Structures are given as C-alpha cells and as structure tokens.
Amino acid sequence: MSTTRNQAPRIALFIADLEGGGAQRKMVTLANAFAERGHPVDLVVVDDGGILTNELAAGVRLLPLKGWWSQAKWIDAKKRRRALACVPKLAQYLRRERPAALMSTSHSVNVAAVAATRLARSTTRLVLRIDSQLSRAPELSGTRTQNRRLRRAQRFFTNADHIIAISHGVAEDLLAQLDYPRERVTAIHNPIPLAQLEKDARQPHPHPWLASPGPPVVLSVGRLVKQKDFGTLVRAFARVRRSIDARLLILGEGTERAGLEAMIRELDIERDVDLPGFDRNPAAAMARANVFVLCSAWEGFGNVIVEAMACGCAVVSTDCNSGPREILKDGRLGSLVPVGDDEALAASIITTLGQSSSSASLVERAGDFAVDRIAERYLDVLLDRPRVDRCAGQLPSSGARSVCSATSSL
C-alpha cells in the first residue's frame, strides 16, 4: 500500500470523465473532501479534460488512462468500450500504487473496475457506487440493452468488496437483482455543497419573474428528457392557472423541448410558462421561487430537492421509485404525489402556495446532506471503519423503508 508511516491511506476514485455529469460531479466533490482530510487522492479517469478539471483540489492527483488504442473508431464510439479498453492500464495502476481503496461509479466504469481489480490480483478494497436502479436504467426498461446490463451486473458487481447505493430505494432494487450479501450494501445519500449553495442563492437572478414582485412562481430544474416528465408538470400547471394566478419556470435543456413547447401552446398558457434553458445558478432561482416541483418518473436520489430545501423553498415531488420520499421524510417536509398524476400534482401545488412553509425545518434537513457528514460516511465504507453513528432508520430486513438522514447498512 502506497502510504508512509504517518500518512493517511491513499484513496483512488475511478470515473468516466470530467464533463460535468451528476455522478462525476459528486465524485469530484468527494475526492476534494477526502484530500481536505489528509488522504492522498488519485482521480483516475477514462477521458481527461472537461469543465470539472478546474474544480479539483490541490491534493487530488488526476490520472487519465485513455491511450492510443482507445482512439480506434470502434472503441471511441461508445463510452462502455472506452471504459473497458482502459482495464489493462487501470490494473497496472493498482499494481503500482496499491491504494487502500478504489471506488468507481456508473455502470460501465464499475464493470471495468471489477475487471481491472481481478486482472491485477489486487488486494485494494473495491467499492462500487450505484446511482440508479439496476432494474430500470434510464429509458431502457424491458429492452435487450437493459437485460445485458443486468447480466453484466450479476456477473461483475458481485465481486466487489462493498457496494454503496445513493438511496435506500436504489439499494433495495440492487439486492432484488443481485445475489449479494445484504450486510455489504450501504445506502449513503449524495453530498450537497451547502456552503456554495448558500453563496449562489444570494446572487441576483436575471429572470424578470424572480427579480420583481408578481404572481407566485412555480419552479422546476432538470434536463428536458423523458425521465423528468415535465409534460405532467405542464398539464398540472394548466390546472393551477384555472384556479389561481401563477407562473411556471422550468430551467433546463433537452430533447423534449419541442414537445413541451407544443403542449404549452395547445394549453394556451404561453404567457405564464417559460423555458429559458440551462441555468448555471439555479440556487438563485430556488431562493426566490414560491414552490419547487420535482415531477420525475424515476430518480436515483433527487439532488435538486435537497438544493431547493437548502435555499428555503417549499417542495412538491412525485413519489417516484427512490429518493424523494427519503429526503422529504415520508412527506412530512413536502408533498408527495403519484407519478404522472397531473390532477394530484396541481392540487398539491395550489395547497403549498396557500401555506406558509417553515423554511428553517427545510434548511435543517438539508444539513443532513452536507459534504462533511457524507464524506465521513464514505470513508467509513472505503476504509472499512466501524460505523458507530448508524442512524435508527437502518433496514435490518428487506422490504422496510428508511428515512435515515445519511447512511445505513442494509
């Protein structure tokens, strides 16, 4: 193991790239937090470059694996092939550096991490981070591709020393799909950079609906894709407008834009709905909106809910497969409505707009997801430390639902 007598154990994190995806951003956050705690940290990437490069702390060493072989057109065309092409170089790294722990995230990268660990015959502790339900990969449910993903998971993931799921829902789904010991699966919610969010929230927002007094604003943030189900929100808002004066602001960009714009025109709510596109600082909007809505058909966790709560914004969410119910403590901190039910969603939005919410309780709950707290729980698993601060919401048997604030062994 590459540590000196007085040095903290070296930790390696393995990701696909630094282009700014949600999983990659969370791994960079954790890498920086581990480095701040004195650990030598190697961030091993398939493809170097990307907007997250400038966010790495001084104590994080960036190690790109991509070589000449991955430039071949057949390999470069698919992320999965690029990840698997890096297996030999990752195995060399493990033999040379012998980190105490290696953690990877995303499906193909997890497969590559297992293959490299086996090839290197490494004693490094291998932890896989799972950020979505294995039984329902985005937009692949029931397809041959999804079946292949499940077979790869069953073949490779069971060789990991431990698995971290980003929510109890993801963990339960994983255990239903894999023959894997329950005691070696831990649910740890995503780290949210609350200090940065607080700074961002204080910045002015350029949108006129948020910059001056006017009708209440319903806000949602996310990619305009099928998973986020903004169509249900648009239909729900049309119902809201029949009852009260309000506006809907959706921040994000994606393939569903044209369909959503057509729906907005058809419902004749164009004057009160705006889709301005991607926003670099949604926290400033969250701090000024009257209610935040997550309308997803499925989620692994639901980072934006925590971000909205941290900004003191009331939340309405679909009760999708995992994440929101855990964050909102079974609906005690925000309304939960059935997926795809625009009538129920509209009713909850109207009710929430008519209530005076307690922002203090929302901000307090968001504190459970602070980077410092979550990083320590990750280190518990990565370094196989005794976890003396387990919460009362553990899942000792299958089928239970937990509202543990940050982590528990399942």
C-alpha positions, -999 to 999 in steps of 0.1 A, spaced: 0 0 0 14 34 -10 13 51 23 41 62 47 40 55 84 22 88 93 3 92 61 -34 86 57 -43 58 34 -44 65 -4 -78 65 -20 -85 61 -57 -117 72 -74 -124 60 -109 -148 78 -132 -155 81 -169 -147 118 -175 -148 153 -161 -175 167 -184 -199 177 -156 -224 148 -153 -241 143 -119 -222 112 -109 -188 127 -119 -196 159 -101 -203 140 -69 -171 120 -72 -151 152 -76 -168 166 -45 -159 135 -25 -123 135 -39 -118 171 -27 -133 163 7 -110 132 12 -80 154 2 -90 180 27 -89 153 54 -53 145 46 -58 115 23 -36 112 -9 -63 110 -36 -60 98 -71 -88 107 -95 -85 81 -123 -104 90 -154 -111 73 -187 -111 106 -207 -93 136 -194 -104 172 -199 -138 187 -191 -153 215 -171 -147 198 -137 -109 198 -142 -107 233 -127 -127 222 -96 -101 197 -84 -85 205 -50 -47 207 -49 -44 174 -31 -61 155 -58 -39 139 -85 -55 135 -119 -46 103 -137 -61 98 -173 -60 63 -186 -70 69 -222 -43 56 -246 -37 53 -283 -57 22 -286 -89 40 -275 -86 63 -305 -98 34 -327 -131 44 -342 -149 13 -330 -138 18 -294 -142 56 -293 -178 54 -305 -191 40 -271 -184 50 -235 -186 14 -224 -159 3 -249 -137 32 -239 -140 22 -202 -133 -15 -209 -103 -5 -231 -87 11 -200 -88 -21 -179 -51 -31 -185 -39 4 -176 -61 5 -145 -47 -29 -135 -12 -15 -139 -21 15 -117 -34 -8 -90 -3 -30 -90 20 1 -90 2 24 -65 -17 -2 -43 -43 23 -30 -61 13 2 -94 16 -17 -108 21 -52 -143 35 -57 -159 37 -91 -193 49 -103 -216 44 -133 -224 10 -149 -196 6 -175 -169 21 -152 -180 -2 -124 -176 -32 -147 -141 -20 -158 -131 -15 -121 -140 -51 -112 -122 -65 -143 -91 -45 -136 -90 -55 -99 -93 -91 -109 -66 -88 -136 -42 -71 -112 -50 -96 -85 -51 -66 -63 -58 -65 -26 -72 -30 -29 -106 -27 -13 -131 -23 -42 -163 -3 -36 -189 3 -63 -211 33 -62 -246 27 -77 -266 58 -86 -296 44 -104 -319 14 -101 -304 -16 -119 -339 -28 -129 -347 5 -146 -318 21 -164 -329 54 -179 -352 48 -209 -340 12 -212 -366 -7 -192 -375 -40 -208 -351 -37 -237 -323 -61 -247 -298 -35 -237 -312 -34 -202 -312 -72 -200 -275 -72 -210 -268 -45 -183 -284 -67 -157 -264 -98 -168 -232 -77 -166 -241 -65 -131 -248 -100 -119 -215 -112 -133 -192 -84 -122 -207 -64 -94 -209 -94 -70 -171 -94 -70 -169 -60 -52 -160 -58 -16 -188 -34 -9 -215 -15 -27 -227 20 -19 -262 29 -32 -272 66 -32 -306 59 -17 -324 31 1 -346 26 -29 -316 20 -52 -301 -4 -26 -333 -24 -23 -336 -27 -60 -300 -38 -63 -305 -65 -37 -335 -77 -56 -314 -81 -88 -281 -94 -74 -272 -124 -52 -251 -102 -29 -248 -101 9 -271 -76 24 -246 -66 50 -222 -54 23 -246 -29 8 -247 6 24 -271 34 15 -253 68 16 -271 98 2 -254 123 -21 -232 150 -7 -246 185 -14 -221 215 -12 -243 236 11 -218 264 16 -215 270 -21 -253 268 -25 -257 295 2 -234 318 -17 -251 311 -50 -285 317 -36 -275 352 -25 -267 362 -61 -294 381 -81 -313 361 -107 -318 377 -142 -353 363 -149 -379 392 -146 -404 369 -128 -379 364 -100 -364 399 -99 -396 418 -91 -429 414 -72 -456 395 -91 -476 363 -92 -461 333 -73 -436 313 -93 -436 275 -95 -400 264 -103 -386 231 -117 -350 223 -127 -337 195 -148 -329 181 -182 -358 182 -206 -359 144 -210 -385 116 -206 -373 107 -171 -381 142 -157 -417 140 -170 -422 178 -174 -453 171 -195 -471 161 -164 -460 193 -147 -471 215 -177 -506 198 -176 -507 202 -138 -498 239 -141 -526 244 -167 -550 232 -139 -533 255 -114 -539 285 -137 -576 278 -138 -577 284 -101 -550 310 -92 -527 335 -108 -492 319 -110 -462 314 -133 -442 283 -142 -404 285 -148 -386 253 -160 -348 256 -161 -330 231 -183 -324 219 -218 -330 186 -236 -346 166 -263 -382 171 -251 -382 209 -256 -402 209 -289 -429 186 -275 -432 207 -243 -435 239 -262 -462 225 -284 -481 213 -253 -478 248 -237 -493 264 -269 -520 238 -270 -530 245 -234 -529 283 -240 -506 290 -211 -477 306 -231 -478 339 -212 -473 322 -179 -448 295 -187 -411 300 -196 -384 275 -206 -353 298 -207 -329 268 -210 -299 257 -189 -291 279 -159 -256 280 -143 -270 291 -109 -304 275 -102 -299 282 -65 -306 319 -71 -339 309 -86 -347 284 -59 -342 311 -32 -368 333 -49 -394 308 -61 -426 301 -41 -426 264 -46 -401 239 -62 -415 209 -81 -398 176 -90 -420 157 -113 -397 128 -123 -410 94 -133 -380 79 -116 -348 91 -97 -318 75 -80 -319 102 -54 -331 137 -64 -303 163 -56 -324 192 -67 -349 186 -39 -321 190 -13 -308 220 -31 -343 237 -31 -347 229 6 -313 243 14 -325 276 -2 -356 275 20 -380 267 -9 -411 246 -3 -411 213 -22 -437 192 -40 -425 160 -55 -437 129 -73 -434 98 -51 -411 81 -76 -392 49 -70 -364 62 -49 -350 93 -33 -378 119 -28 -396 100 -1 -364 95 19 -354 132 15 -388 145 25 -392 121 54 -423 103 41 -439 136 31 -435 154 64 -413 180 48 -430 183 14 -459 169 -5 -456 136 -23 -479 128 -52 -483 98 -76 -461 97 -107 -479 110 -138 -509 123 -119 -513 159 -131 -545 164 -111 -529 155 -78 -498 175 -86 -519 206 -94 -538 202 -61 -506 199 -41 -490 229 -58 -521 250 -50 -522 238 -14 -485 245 -10 -488 280 -24 -515 288 0 -495 277 31 -467 295 50 -439 270 49 -412 267 76 -380 273 57 -360 266 89 -370 230 90 -362 226 53 -327 241 57 -321 220 88 -330 188 69 -307 199 40 -279 200 66 -281 162 68 -266 160 33 -236 184 40 -204 173 23 -185 169 56 -211 145 70 -214 124 39 -177 123 32 -171 107 66 -196 80 59 -180 72 26 -147 69 44 -162 45 68 -170 22 40 -139 28 19 -115 22 48 -138 -5 64 -140 15 96 -165 6 123 -196 28 119 -205 39 153 -230 66 142 -255 44 124 -290 60 124 -321 45 138 -336 41 103 -315 10 94 -330 -17 72 -322 -49 91 -345 -69 68 -359 -65 32 -390 -45 24 -387 -18 51 -384 19 41 -360 42 58 -358 79 64 -322 78 77 -306 111 73 -275 100 56 -265 63 57 -272 29 70 -261 -7 64 -290 -26 48 
